[in-house]
Amino acid sequence: MSAAEFTPPEAALWAGRAGLPLSADRHAAVAATANHIHAVVAVLRELDFGDTPPAAAYRAGEEKNDAAV
């Protein structure tokens, strides 16, 4: 486990600070879920979207389907 991962007591502490008190049997599950979310977000942060237009520029139905991969 890396230093950046939540432990069950830390998950309980942060949930309590957010006004969401957890029963003791939920601490490990919430910590595991938070760690998974952080792992997914870390992967997304590594993606380079340099030339990708913002979502507001997308027009449904105007894309070209050419079967190229």
URZI-V381514 format. One record per pair of residues at least 12 apart in sequence whose C-alpha atoms are under 7 Angstrom apart, sorted by the first residue. I is the first residue (numbers start at 1). J is the second residue. Records with the same first field share a line. If there is no record, write none. Layout:
BEGIN
I->J  J
END
This chain:
BEGIN
5->35
6->31  35
7->31
8->27  28  31
9->27
11->27  30  31
12->27
END
